[in-house]
Amino acid sequence: MKVLIIDDEVIIRQGISQVIDWQGSGFELLAPAESAEEAWERIPGERPDILFTDIRMNGRSGLELAKEVKAVYPETEIVILSGYDEFQYAQQAMRDGVSDYLLKTSGPGDIIRTAERLRDKILLKQGQQGTERLLARVLRAPQSVTVEEWQQACLRFPNLNIKADRGEQLQVWTISLNEGEDSLLRRLREAACEALPCESIEENGRLLLILKIMPGAQDAARLLAALARRMKMSCFLASGGLAGDMRSLAASYEQALMAAGYRPLLGTADYIAYERIKDRQGIRTVGSQEEESELIEILKAGCRDRLEDWCARTLERLRSHPEATPESVRTYLRSLSIAGYRWLERVGNVLGRTGAPPVSEPSGFAEGGPVSAPLLLSELLGIMNAYKQLSLDKSAYIDKATAYIREHLDRNLSLNLVSRQVHINANYLSEMFRRETGMTYIEFVSREKVERAAAILKETPLKISEVANQVGYQDIKYFTRLFKKHTGMTPSEYRRNN
């Protein structure tokens, strides 16, 4: 057990180092550090188990050092050395996770007793961690457990020693809090272990219980749910199949995890047993053409309320399917998200958006991810909003096109030429002109040319042929026919009357 003393006063460093028989008490005393900076540089390599540090030092304070150490090495125990006038700082340090504080005037006995108490705490924690690691291997990788370790497991986990002739069996359960901190889970763990014959381990934010199931015993699901309610907690329970001995627990463990995966499909239910879902085959994993068409119509409409309602109805329909499995539902929802994404890509291509798509391809329903209406809504809202932006851009495209046309009326303004200038598909530009202006592209360009020609005829003495050239026409006869079609007069008649 390694001890490191940090103090910028040499008398304190030497005093604590020399007046105590650290080696005789079972400790390895590292060379004292003169500052928090020096200690911080040495800790990664020397990895002390217990720190004794002054509060006030040149440079960083002991409190700052303690905070940094706890953030990176939370298992390290830290003792603050304080003077009488620093008592309030020591109290704050205790609230921040420091193990203890001592006055600098404390005698050798107080110091060594503090170190021994912290050593016992570390060893107890290490022992508990070792026990949990063994139990985790029994559950996850029983093939890696040696004969000696199986013997240790029988001694360490008495509740897992069952008598088959009495009908006793084992069963793995998972408990997940609907909300709350790890401290609440630990409280529930303690209560469950007092109420039931079981062993326990915490894993990935959930509690694993290995219950000894005895004939005639109280229903475990009801008991655990009652415990949670009494402690004002809301939780979700899942149980695996029954196991005949400790070596068969791995299957029950996998089954409990599989059952827990059904949580998003169960609505308000708070318990699921593996037996209820073990034979499910899964639903179809690709949306039908009708379903995709309905979704795209909603995305086009741009109404969030309709989309929310569609997501809720879709999830409810899937949840109620007797063959639904989390993975098949996840894959089905992903297929609908991708259908929406592909539709958005097609819209972008029609608009001439051949670069990066406006939103990333849906990824929320990747393998092993959650299944929820909010997640589906979030995926599809991204597509809906991107489509809205593309739709808003329509006006900008028309504005750019009309501006270009009016600035270049002296040219032959083909549809392909203008579409290239505004970076949009020619067919789509033609369609937008019809919708936005009520005219075809040709009709719009012809009108603009005639209006410009009329203005020139009215304000200048230019010859008719010169006016025609000003608006991009070389054929005088064609220009005259076009002008008369729009104004009801030939260019000469228009000039005389205006």
VOGU-3710 file (C-alpha; in Angstrom, 3 decimals, decimal comma):
1> mkvliiddev> 0,000/0,000/0,000  1,784/3,168/-1,219  1,702/6,477/0,666  2,708/9,883/-0,736  3,165/12,984/1,457  2,858/16,435/-0,213  3,878/19,597/1,655  6,027/22,596/0,786  7,357/22,800/4,345  10,373/20,564/4,738
11> iirqgisqvi> 9,820/20,137/8,498  6,348/18,709/7,892  7,531/16,378/5,147  10,407/15,055/7,188  8,399/14,862/10,373  5,586/12,705/8,955  8,069/10,610/6,983  10,551/9,924/9,797  8,608/9,734/13,067  6,313/6,965/11,809
21> dwqgsgfell> 7,440/3,418/11,090  5,615/3,199/7,795  7,331/0,015/6,624  6,719/-1,711/9,929  3,025/-0,867/9,615  2,844/-2,454/6,186  3,115/0,678/4,008  5,509/1,697/1,247  6,413/5,354/1,791  7,222/7,120/-1,479
31> apaesaeeaw> 9,659/10,033/-1,579  7,696/13,102/-0,351  6,686/15,767/-2,907  7,402/19,463/-2,376  4,405/20,758/-4,371  1,116/19,792/-5,926  2,718/20,164/-9,366  5,458/17,661/-8,516  2,941/15,220/-7,055  0,705/15,462/-10,140
41> eripgerpdi> 3,642/14,622/-12,404  4,628/11,603/-10,311  1,233/10,075/-9,566  0,673/8,425/-13,011  3,939/6,519/-12,729  4,059/5,795/-8,981  0,292/5,347/-8,397  0,092/5,987/-4,637  -2,924/4,531/-2,842  -3,087/7,190/-0,104
51> lftdirmngr> -2,145/10,874/-0,277  -1,441/13,169/2,686  -1,456/16,731/1,336  -1,185/20,220/2,770  -3,915/22,711/1,796  -1,888/25,883/1,263  1,228/25,499/-0,827  3,143/27,544/-3,353  1,442/27,065/-6,714  -1,600/24,839/-6,755
61> sglelakevk> -3,334/24,145/-3,468  -3,903/20,751/-1,952  -7,631/21,123/-2,593  -7,004/21,684/-6,296  -4,718/18,664/-6,389  -7,298/16,527/-4,581  -9,991/17,479/-7,071  -7,765/16,618/-10,048  -6,670/13,309/-8,548  -10,241/12,251/-7,720
71> avypeteivi> -11,335/13,026/-11,272  -8,691/10,772/-12,830  -7,950/8,254/-10,026  -11,211/8,006/-8,039  -9,963/4,989/-6,088  -7,165/7,027/-4,463  -7,778/7,960/-0,810  -6,790/11,519/0,136  -6,145/13,042/3,576  -5,968/16,828/3,940
81> lsgydefqya> -3,412/18,243/6,389  -4,788/21,491/7,782  -4,038/24,176/10,302  -6,614/25,465/12,787  -7,451/28,433/10,595  -8,082/26,157/7,595  -10,797/24,060/9,189  -13,547/25,386/6,897  -11,470/24,433/3,851  -11,018/20,939/5,226
91> qqamrdgvsd> -14,770/20,587/5,678  -15,330/21,616/2,059  -12,741/19,072/0,966  -14,666/16,332/2,761  -17,793/17,293/0,845  -15,810/17,101/-2,411  -14,804/13,493/-1,850  -11,618/13,784/0,232  -11,377/10,826/2,612  -10,350/12,595/5,830
101> yllktsgpgd> -8,544/15,569/7,288  -5,960/15,884/10,064  -4,502/18,847/11,867  -0,809/19,318/11,272  -0,385/19,030/15,033  -1,787/15,472/15,017  0,441/12,868/16,628  1,997/9,889/14,848  -0,664/7,577/16,269  -3,499/9,581/14,719
111> iirtaerlrd> -1,739/9,638/11,375  -0,980/5,916/11,222  -4,479/4,988/12,436  -5,950/7,114/9,646  -3,673/5,407/7,109  -4,615/1,936/8,415  -8,323/2,741/8,292  -8,009/3,875/4,688  -5,962/0,806/3,831  -8,726/-1,420/5,215
121> killkqgqqg> -11,241/0,546/3,165  -9,179/0,051/-0,011  -8,706/-3,653/0,620  -12,420/-4,135/1,313  -13,266/-2,349/-1,900  -10,728/-4,404/-3,833  -12,163/-7,573/-2,312  -15,682/-6,589/-3,311  -14,515/-5,734/-6,794  -12,743/-9,093/-7,054
131> terllarvlr> -15,895/-10,867/-5,946  -18,002/-8,993/-8,485  -15,493/-9,711/-11,242  -15,731/-13,440/-10,467  -19,528/-13,332/-10,483  -19,464/-11,443/-13,787  -17,291/-14,173/-15,332  -19,619/-16,878/-14,008  -22,453/-15,141/-15,840  -20,726/-14,022/-19,037
141> apqsvtveew> -17,886/-16,472/-19,649  -18,240/-19,613/-17,518  -15,835/-21,448/-19,835  -13,022/-19,188/-18,579  -13,625/-19,992/-14,891  -11,063/-22,437/-13,516  -11,817/-25,330/-11,164  -10,319/-23,378/-8,254  -12,458/-20,347/-9,121  -15,614/-22,499/-9,193
151> qqaclrfpnl> -14,695/-23,658/-5,719  -14,218/-20,018/-4,657  -17,575/-19,135/-6,190  -19,311/-21,800/-4,111  -17,819/-20,236/-0,961  -18,314/-16,584/-1,944  -21,863/-16,972/-3,250  -23,724/-19,186/-0,776  -27,119/-18,249/-2,253  -26,096/-19,884/-5,523
161> nikadrgeql> -25,597/-23,297/-3,908  -28,924/-25,011/-4,516  -30,427/-28,420/-3,808  -32,020/-29,764/-6,960  -33,761/-32,572/-5,040  -35,748/-29,905/-3,206  -36,800/-28,241/-6,457  -34,493/-25,242/-6,026  -33,355/-23,399/-9,140  -31,504/-20,226/-10,119
171> qvwtislneg> -32,700/-17,341/-12,254  -31,076/-14,107/-13,502  -33,035/-10,848/-13,287  -32,205/-7,358/-14,513  -33,532/-4,215/-12,834  -33,302/-0,821/-14,535  -34,477/2,377/-12,899  -36,711/4,499/-15,116  -34,910/7,498/-13,708  -32,527/8,212/-10,848
181> edsllrrlre> -28,893/8,115/-9,864  -26,560/5,216/-9,161  -26,992/5,791/-5,422  -30,688/4,886/-5,756  -29,792/1,686/-7,581  -27,409/0,756/-4,746  -30,172/1,338/-2,200  -32,489/-0,918/-4,164  -29,720/-3,498/-4,416  -29,272/-3,554/-0,639
191> aacealpces> -33,010/-3,853/-0,049  -33,378/-6,667/-2,612  -30,500/-8,644/-1,125  -32,079/-8,367/2,333  -35,500/-9,473/1,111  -34,514/-12,309/-1,247  -31,940/-15,126/-1,337  -29,740/-13,773/-4,107  -26,357/-12,489/-5,250  -26,045/-9,190/-7,098
201> ieengrllli> -23,849/-7,127/-9,366  -24,203/-3,707/-11,020  -23,619/-3,608/-14,763  -24,018/-0,789/-17,284  -26,342/1,241/-15,093  -28,599/-1,672/-14,187  -28,756/-4,208/-11,374  -28,325/-7,918/-11,975  -29,835/-10,272/-9,403  -29,221/-14,024/-9,370
211> lkimpgaqda> -32,143/-15,393/-7,384  -32,490/-18,719/-5,678  -35,974/-19,844/-6,671  -37,583/-22,185/-4,149  -40,945/-23,975/-4,441  -43,736/-21,990/-2,829  -41,639/-18,833/-2,471  -43,216/-15,403/-2,860  -43,452/-14,134/-6,447  -40,170/-12,279/-7,063
221> arllaalarr> -41,603/-9,771/-9,549  -44,256/-8,606/-7,105  -41,805/-8,427/-4,240  -39,220/-6,411/-6,205  -41,880/-4,057/-7,585  -43,222/-3,530/-4,062  -39,711/-2,798/-2,780  -39,201/-0,190/-5,493  -42,560/1,466/-4,767  -41,833/1,545/-1,048
231> mkmscflasg> -38,550/3,308/-1,834  -40,415/5,651/-4,237  -38,562/4,331/-7,276  -39,896/3,338/-10,685  -38,120/0,422/-12,329  -38,322/-2,152/-15,122  -37,772/-5,863/-14,432  -36,777/-8,641/-16,807  -36,101/-12,294/-16,003  -34,291/-15,057/-17,835
241> glagdmrsla> -35,104/-18,749/-17,830  -34,466/-21,111/-14,928  -31,032/-22,691/-14,417  -30,363/-25,994/-12,674  -26,972/-24,984/-11,270  -24,393/-22,215/-11,141  -22,650/-23,421/-14,288  -25,866/-22,999/-16,294  -26,416/-19,358/-15,350  -24,921/-17,957/-18,564
251> asyeqalmaa> -28,017/-18,935/-20,563  -30,358/-17,337/-18,017  -28,185/-14,202/-18,075  -28,392/-13,894/-21,874  -32,134/-14,545/-21,769  -32,656/-11,834/-19,134  -30,755/-9,338/-21,293  -32,811/-10,365/-24,321  -36,034/-9,877/-22,369  -34,845/-6,483/-21,094
261> gyrpllgtad> -34,353/-5,434/-24,706  -38,131/-5,587/-25,162  -38,670/-2,680/-22,792  -39,382/-0,106/-25,574  -42,061/-2,390/-27,024  -44,021/-2,886/-23,807  -45,569/0,530/-23,293  -46,301/1,006/-19,591  -45,540/-2,587/-18,550  -42,867/-2,865/-15,835
271> yiayerikdr> -41,966/-6,572/-16,128  -41,194/-9,047/-18,894  -40,194/-12,688/-18,620  -38,099/-14,474/-21,226  -40,759/-17,168/-21,480  -43,189/-14,612/-22,934  -41,004/-13,577/-25,850  -38,696/-16,522/-26,554  -40,694/-17,824/-29,557  -41,205/-14,504/-31,371
281> qgirtvgsqe> -40,036/-14,566/-34,997  -39,988/-10,844/-35,771  -42,037/-8,672/-38,137  -41,231/-7,770/-41,735  -38,297/-5,429/-41,822  -39,128/-3,265/-44,862  -41,991/-0,796/-45,177  -44,542/-1,367/-47,936  -44,903/1,022/-50,871  -48,201/2,264/-49,420
291> eeselieilk> -46,591/2,960/-46,033  -43,680/4,800/-47,622  -46,066/6,843/-49,788  -48,124/7,833/-46,728  -44,967/8,937/-44,929  -43,725/10,985/-47,883  -47,097/12,747/-48,196  -46,844/13,746/-44,523  -43,267/14,943/-45,007  -44,368/16,991/-48,014
301> agcrdrledw> -47,211/18,556/-46,022  -44,686/19,821/-43,476  -47,064/19,455/-40,498  -45,278/18,418/-37,305  -48,532/17,415/-35,561  -49,416/14,998/-38,357  -45,929/13,541/-38,222  -46,082/13,118/-34,435  -49,423/11,348/-34,746  -48,073/9,099/-37,515
311> cartlerlrs> -45,015/8,156/-35,397  -47,178/7,353/-32,360  -49,618/5,251/-34,426  -46,776/3,417/-36,147  -45,048/2,528/-32,863  -48,321/1,407/-31,301  -49,068/-0,813/-34,306  -45,638/-2,402/-34,096  -45,766/-2,869/-30,319  -49,083/-4,702/-30,531
321> hpeatpesvr> -47,812/-7,162/-33,145  -47,488/-10,610/-31,506  -44,272/-11,386/-33,386  -42,510/-8,026/-32,835  -38,901/-8,169/-31,671  -36,715/-5,142/-30,891  -34,358/-5,822/-33,780  -37,066/-6,391/-36,379  -38,910/-3,229/-35,272  -35,650/-1,296/-35,321
331> tylrslsiag> -34,854/-2,503/-38,842  -38,382/-1,736/-40,063  -38,244/1,826/-38,697  -34,821/2,316/-40,209  -36,204/1,252/-43,595  -38,890/3,959/-43,339  -36,314/6,568/-42,331  -34,124/5,591/-45,272  -37,139/5,747/-47,627  -37,685/9,340/-46,488
341> yrwlervgnv> -34,012/10,093/-46,935  -33,927/8,643/-50,463  -37,002/10,703/-51,371  -35,254/13,837/-50,108  -32,213/12,918/-52,209  -34,425/12,621/-55,296  -35,949/16,029/-54,598  -32,449/17,460/-54,244  -31,355/15,887/-57,516  -34,376/17,316/-59,335
351> lgrtgappvs> -33,437/20,706/-57,938  -29,900/20,245/-59,181  -28,525/19,653/-55,675  -26,015/17,039/-56,717  -23,573/17,700/-53,873  -23,861/16,649/-50,232  -27,439/15,840/-49,098  -29,087/18,409/-46,830  -29,266/15,974/-43,879  -27,194/12,970/-42,832
361> epsgfaeggp> -28,516/9,520/-43,593  -30,607/8,261/-40,643  -28,488/6,359/-38,120  -30,623/6,401/-34,956  -31,916/2,871/-35,487  -28,519/1,216/-35,762  -28,190/-2,317/-34,426  -28,613/-2,423/-30,664  -29,916/1,143/-30,443  -33,141/2,242/-28,750
371> vsaplllsel> -36,614/2,065/-30,268  -38,862/5,010/-29,458  -41,392/7,399/-30,991  -39,256/10,458/-30,064  -36,253/8,988/-31,884  -38,337/8,197/-34,977  -39,846/11,680/-34,850  -36,402/13,245/-34,544  -35,126/11,333/-37,589  -38,119/12,291/-39,733
381> lgimnaykql> -38,288/15,904/-38,557  -34,760/16,332/-39,883  -35,959/15,175/-43,305  -39,136/17,296/-43,139  -37,217/20,433/-42,199  -34,657/19,835/-44,954  -37,490/19,494/-47,474  -39,032/22,728/-46,190  -35,710/24,450/-46,761  -35,530/23,094/-50,295
391> sldksayidk> -39,081/24,335/-50,861  -38,205/27,772/-49,543  -35,282/27,775/-51,943  -37,730/27,519/-54,874  -38,502/31,231/-54,689  -34,808/31,987/-54,541  -34,269/29,941/-57,725  -37,051/31,793/-59,535  -35,687/35,144/-58,356  -32,206/34,257/-59,600
401> atayirehld> -33,539/32,981/-62,927  -35,741/36,018/-63,594  -32,951/38,386/-62,614  -30,562/36,644/-65,027  -33,181/36,732/-67,812  -33,826/40,458/-67,371  -30,114/41,253/-67,363  -29,499/39,272/-70,588  -32,549/39,924/-72,759  -30,227/40,620/-75,693
411> rnlslnlvsr> -29,236/36,939/-75,760  -30,837/33,724/-76,906  -32,044/32,606/-73,449  -32,545/28,875/-73,756  -33,949/26,963/-70,775  -30,732/24,933/-70,447  -28,604/28,097/-70,405  -30,589/29,713/-67,573  -30,859/26,467/-65,544  -27,054/26,128/-65,632
421> qvhinanyls> -26,663/29,708/-64,448  -28,842/29,152/-61,367  -27,629/25,564/-60,732  -30,958/23,796/-61,019  -32,376/21,016/-63,145  -33,880/22,412/-66,404  -37,087/20,393/-66,185  -37,647/21,463/-62,603  -36,990/25,112/-63,492  -39,617/24,863/-66,229
431> emfrretgmt> -42,097/23,341/-63,774  -41,401/26,068/-61,188  -42,013/28,820/-63,771  -45,391/27,351/-64,560  -46,331/27,116/-60,866  -44,857/30,404/-59,672  -45,695/32,692/-62,630  -48,652/30,998/-64,288  -46,675/30,951/-67,560  -44,382/28,554/-69,323
441> yiefvsrekv> -40,704/29,440/-69,397  -40,939/30,440/-73,089  -44,000/32,604/-72,432  -42,215/34,363/-69,556  -39,066/35,084/-71,606  -41,136/36,265/-74,600  -43,147/38,627/-72,411  -40,007/40,080/-70,846  -38,418/40,627/-74,267  -41,554/42,288/-75,660
451> eraaailket> -41,892/44,556/-72,587  -38,251/45,605/-72,962  -38,732/46,209/-76,715  -41,848/48,307/-76,019  -39,919/50,473/-73,563  -37,121/50,995/-76,122  -39,612/51,873/-78,884  -41,291/54,392/-76,628  -38,162/56,093/-75,319  -35,684/55,927/-78,256
461> plkisevanq> -35,618/56,556/-82,031  -33,838/53,233/-82,742  -34,849/51,387/-85,900  -37,142/48,353/-85,501  -34,275/46,042/-86,519  -32,048/47,602/-83,855  -34,770/47,197/-81,228  -35,132/43,541/-82,208  -31,377/43,036/-81,776  -31,558/44,686/-78,350
471> vgyqdikyft> -33,869/41,905/-77,176  -32,069/39,035/-78,888  -33,954/38,624/-82,162  -32,280/38,646/-85,564  -35,401/37,744/-87,536  -37,429/40,964/-87,895  -40,525/39,166/-89,165  -40,530/36,787/-86,163  -39,978/39,698/-83,769  -42,883/41,630/-85,348
481> rlfkkhtgmt> -45,261/38,658/-85,080  -44,261/38,058/-81,451  -44,613/41,739/-80,553  -48,088/41,950/-82,122  -49,160/38,745/-80,358  -48,374/40,288/-76,975  -49,436/43,913/-77,577  -52,011/43,691/-80,349  -49,910/46,103/-82,455  -46,854/45,919/-84,674
491> pseyrrnn> -43,741/47,675/-83,364  -44,352/50,634/-85,773  -47,988/50,988/-84,654  -46,951/50,852/-81,020  -44,403/53,665/-81,527  -46,958/55,874/-83,318  -49,549/55,375/-80,560  -47,164/55,948/-77,664
//
